[in-house]
């Protein structure tokens, strides 16, 4: 088992993983603005283990950093994973950015 890391540069691409692999999705975020990444389309072949915010090494209080979503691949197949950057208390129209990647889990 290994860890597959997904970043902004893989937007719109297909990423391949093996069953049992960890999938780490790392996207820039500044939660003090209220805009946070949310999973809009959960994949069937990935199970979320946890998610958290990592402040940048040189960040001041309230500064930007990286939102990390950690998944574990289960089963096999191919699914899109779509995340949106929005304020959770506002309607879907508040989405200011989307990120989508297809995760293909082989058998």
Secondary structure, 3 states (H helix, E strand, C coil): CCEEEECHHHCCCEEEEECCCEEEEEEEECHHHCCEEEEEECCCCEEEEEEEEEECCCCCCCCCEEEEEEEEECCCEEEEEEEEEECCCCCHHHCCEEEEEEEEEEC
